[in-house]
Each structure stands twice: as structure tokens, then as C-alpha cells.
């Protein structure tokens, strides 16, 4: 398989729309709406224009494609700032102490506090995969899309925040109902989770905070199902949650404002792809004997390419690519590529 991650182009919009329509569960940051997706792809292309420099409101949309057929296999996005010019709301898990000296009572009460303190972090979001991938392929595709974005951050740290954030879908049943939303948000909107989730994808989540009460939510007043689902990932994302932890992300203490799903965060210096990466000069040979499996990315942001390749290493420490591999990454002999060791052959 020759897979490559690259920036999304306008001709990819129909394929991205199909990925959004098949996402399970539906993703807030990837609405199945062709007009909105077309706007996002155009904005993403501007964000990849290195001449513009860093842009706090930029969102880089990537696609995973089969290099031979051009078929889209997945997509994922990377926002420079989670708030995108507005507040990015979450609930922070806290403890309140209720005490009375007269009654000799001291009780720690868990609450959720509405906050936008993660607004300035960079957000990894909107990862969706083709339903045609089998289980093994899905794991490889998830890993490549996850790490390709982290490789971007490792190469252009000045464009991103010093804190990374990502949210996984929370508990949602087969009918599309969220126990957290049913116990919290639905009381103030009178609308189902999927309706609000779709609206948030078309515009933003800021309207949620405009209607939701700004006061602490006492967990003891929520339904049993809502409390049990809090900070738990959707069943289809359990492996993804484990993988993010292995990359160096940690529980942020926050949950998603809509479905109560887990929100993770990390300092870039703690992320494995970033701290373990190195620069390797490229040489090209028509015949090679692969000895290493590397995650490789070129250093041209406007034509960013990232892939996992089986390559040889020269005695001088150069990565030896075939002409086809060099073309896949869009690199030539003598340039340097960013490299991270992948699983053994």
C-alpha cells in the first residue's frame, strides 16, 4: 500500500463529503454539508500558503489518499487555535467543598464548570475514515493521520500553540442519543443531540454557551447514565484514546460541552513524534534493500507530504529513497526530510 497524507484540494470535496456522511458517530468539526466543506477546503489551502505566515484562525485540512489510485481513505484537520477567533467552550471537572462547622459536615461535591481556557490551544480534530477500510487498515490509517499532523507541528512549531488539545466523541447510542446531552443541554434547547451537533458543525459551538447556564453543574443532579458516560469515549474510539495516550497526551480534566466526551491535551515537547523526530538528508537510488520503516515528511508546507515508507540507510546516515518514494514525498536528492522510526519490518 502506498498511502500519502497531503493538503485537501477543492476536487477532494466530494470525497470528503462521503467521509463525513459515513463518520460514526457524526463529527462536529466535519459536517456533511458540501457548501461548508468547500469553504473549509478553500480556507485550508490559504492556510498552507507559507507566504502568509502564521494565522491564528487557520485550519489545515489533510486527506489520506492512495498514491496509485488517488482514492481518498481518510481526512483530519489541525486548527492553529481551537477557538478560531472565538471561544472554544468545554466543561472542566472540579470539586466544590460544602462544609458546616455547626453540623460537623464536610462534603466534596464534583461539579462541571463552563470554561473557555482551551481556546488558545491548537486543536487536532475531524478525523474520519473510509468505511471500505478493514480493521487493520483503519488502525494504520488512524495512526498515519494522527502522526502526520504531529509531524507538521514538529516542523513548524512557530505556527502552533504551546499546548495541543483534542476531543474524542463521547458516549452515543445506536439511535444517536447522548445521555450527557439528554441530561444537560436538552433541557435548555429542547432539541435532540444530532440536531445541535449538526448546527455546531455548520457554524460554531459559541451559541451553546450563550444558552447554557454559566453556573456550575452538580454531577449529583445529572442522570445516572450521564454521570456514567462522563469523560468516556465512544465505543468505536477506545483504541484511538489509548493511542493518543501513547503519543504523550494526557487527560486534561475537561469534557466536551455537547456529549461529555474526553478532552486530552499535551505540551508539544512531551509528544513522542515531536521529541523523537530527526532530520535526515535524502539520496536516491533505483535499487535499495529496505532496512528501516520510517514516518517521513517533506519540509515544503504548501505541498506537504507525509507517508510511512520502507527505506534503506546509507553508511553516511542518509535515507535512501527510490525515485517513486521521492516523488511520493515530493523531495529531491540533497534535501532533508523529517523522520521518525516506525514499527519494525
N, C-alpha and C positions, 0 to 999 in steps of 0.2 A: 504494500500500500504506500502510495506517495501522497501524503497529506501535507498541506501547507496552510498556515494562518496568514491572512492578509487583510488590508483595509477593505471594508464593504464599498461597492460601487453601485451606481444607480441601476445598472442592469441586474443586480442581485436582489432588488426589492421583491419581485415575485417569489423568489426562493426564500427570502427572509420571512415574508408573509406566511408562507406554508409552514415554516418552522414555528412561527408564533401561534398559528392555528392549532398545531399539534402539541404545543407545550403542555405538559401535565405535571403539576397544576399550571393554570394560566399565570403568566408573569406580568407583574405590574409595569415593569420597565420595558416590556416588549409587547405592546398592544397589537392585536391582529387587525390593524387598520392601515390600508395601503397608503393613504394620503399622509398619515402621521409618520409611517416608516420611511416614506420617500423624503420627507422633511428631515428626518434624523440622519439618513444616509448622506444627504447633501451637507448638513451641518458637520457630520463626521469627516467628510472629505476636506472641508475647510480646516478642521482641527489637525488633520495630518499634514497640512501645508506648513513645513518647517519654517518658511519665511515669516509666518505670522508670529512665531514665538509662543510662549506660554499664554493660555487663555483660561481664566478661572471657570468659565462657563462651558468649556469644550467637553464633548463626549466623543470618545473614539469607539466606533463600531467596527468589530472584526468579524470575519467569516472564516470558517474552516472548509476548505474545498479539496476535492480530489484533483490532484495536479494533472492527471491524464484526461479525465472526462469533463472537468470543470464543475461537476455536481457539488452543490452546497450540502455539507454534512452537519453544520452547526454554526452558531453565532454567539458572540459575547461582547459586552461593552465595558468601557472603562471611563468613568467620569472624573475629570480633574478635581471637581468639588461636588460632594454629594448633594449640596443644596442647589446647584445650578442657578445661582443668583437669587435663591430664596431659601427659606428654612427647610431643613430635612428633619422631620419630626420622628422621634421614637419614644418609647416608654423606657425609663430607667428603673430597674428594680432596686428598691431601697427598704430600709427598716425604720419604722417610727416607734418611739418608746412612749407608752402610756403608763404613767405612774401616779400613785396616790400614797403619800406618807400616812395619811389618816387611816386608809383602809389596808395599808401594807400590801399594795398591789403594784407590780411592775411587769408589764407585758410588752414584748417586742412584736410589732404588727407589720407584716410585709405589705408594701404598697407599690404602686406604679406611678411614677411622676413623669408628666409630659415634659419633654426637653427637645432642644434642637442643637445640643452641644456637638453633635457629629457632623454638622453642616459643612464644616471646613475640611473634613477628611476626604480623601479620594475614594471613590466607590466602585467596586467591581460588581457588575450586575448583568442581568439579561442573558444568562447562558441557556441556550436551547439547542436540542439535538434532533437530527432526523429520526423519525420512527423506523426507518429502514435499517438502522444500525442494530447489530445483535449486541448481546450483553457485553461481550469482550470488547467490541468496537466502541461501545458507548463509554466504557471506562477509559479507553485510550483517548477518545475524543474529548472527554471532560478534562482529562489531565493536560492535554495539549492546549486547549483553550484557556484553562486556568493559568498555566505556566507561561504561555505566550504573552499574556497581559503583564505578568510579573517581570518578564524579560524586558518589556517596554519600560517599566518603571526603573529597572536597574540601569538602563542605558541613558535615560533622560530624567534623572531624579529631580532636576530643577523645574520640571513641568508639573510635578505632582506634589501632594501634601506630605508632611512628615508623619501622617497617620493614615492607614488604609482600613477601609471598612467594607464588609459585605454582609448581606442578609439572605438567609435561606428561607424558602417557603415554609410556612407553619403547617399545623395540622388542619387538613381539609378532607372531608369525607367524600365518598364517591359521587354524591349528589351536588358537590361543590359548596357545601356549607362549612363555615368556620365556627367552631364552638366559641372561640375567643370573640369574634365579631358579634355573634348572636348574643353574647353576654354583656358586651360593652357597646360597640359602635351602633348596632342596630337600634338601640333604644333612642338614639339621638337623630338617626337618619330615617328610620322606618323603611330601609331598603336592604335588599339582600347583599351578601358579601360580593358576589360576582359582579353585580351592577356597579358598586362603588369601586371595586378593583379595576374594572374596565375604564371607568371615568378617570381614576387616578393615573392610569397609563396614558390616556389621551392628553391630559394636561399636567397635573402635579398632585401631590398629596397635601398641599398647603390648605386646601379647603377643608380637609379633615380636622385640622387643628382649629379652624375658625368656628367649627360647630361643636367639637368635642369639649367637654368641661376642662378647664385648666387646673382643676383641683386634683389632689392625689386620689387614686383609685385603690380602695382597700380590697385586697385579694379575698378576704373572707366574705365579701359581699358578692363575689362572682360565682357563677355556677361551678359545680364540681368539674364538669367537662372542660370549662375554660381554664380553671386552675391546673388541671392535669395536662392540658395541652401547652401551657405557657413555656416558651423557650425550647420547645421540641420541634424538630424539623419534620417536614412531610416525609412519609414513609419512602418515597422514591428518592429522597435526598440524604438518607442516613450515611451512605458511603461517601457522598460528597462532603458532608460535615466532618467525617473522620479525616478525609484527605486535606481539608483546609487546616485542621489542627496539625497534621503532619508537616504542612508547609510552614508552620510557625505562627498561625493565627490563634487567638485566644477568645474566650467568652468575654464580651465587652460589658456585660451586665445590663445590656439594653435588649429590647424585643421590638419587633415590628408593630407599628401602630394599628395595622389592619388585622393581621391574623395571629399576632403574638409569636411569630417565628423567631429563631435565634439570630442575633446580630453579632458578628465576630469582628475583631479588629487586630491590628498588628503595626508595630513600627517597621518600616522597610528594612532596617538593619537586622531584624530578627527573622526575616523571611528566607527560607533556605535557598530559593532560586537566586535571590539577590546577593546574599552573603557568600554563596558558593560559586558564583559565576566568575569567569575569567575571559580575557581577550586572547584569541589565537589567530595568527596570520594564516592566510589561505594559500595553498598551492594546488594546482590542478593536474591530474593525471588520468589518462584514458583507462588504465587498468590499475585497480587497487585491491588490497586484501584487507577488508574491514577488521578492525581490532577494538573499536570503541563505538558505543551508541551514545550520541550526544544530542542534546537540545541546542539548536543553533539558531541565531537570529542575526540578520544583517543590520547595519547601522545607518541605513537610509530611511528616515522616518516616513517620508512621503510615499515610499514604496516598500514599506515594512514587510518582511517575510520571516516566518518562524516555522521550523519543522524539526522533527526527530529523524536523524539520519545515521546509518551505519557507515562509519568512516575509518580511514587509516590515519596514523600519526607518523610524521617524518621524524628522523633522529634529531632534527633541529627544533622539534616542538611545533611544527606546522600541522594544521589539519589538512589532510589530502582529500580533495573532493573530485568526483568525476565531473565532466562537463555538464551532465544532466543535473547533478546535485547543485553545482554552482549556478546554473540557470534557474533552478527552483528557488534558490535564496536570492537571486539577483545580485550575485557578487562576482568579482574577477580576482585573478591571482594577485597577491600582494596586499590586498585589503585585510582588515581584521574582522572577525565575527565574534559575537558574544557566545560563550559556550558553557553548558552545564552538563555534567555527566549524568546519563540516564541509566536505566536498568541494564544489566549485563546482557550480552548477546545470547 
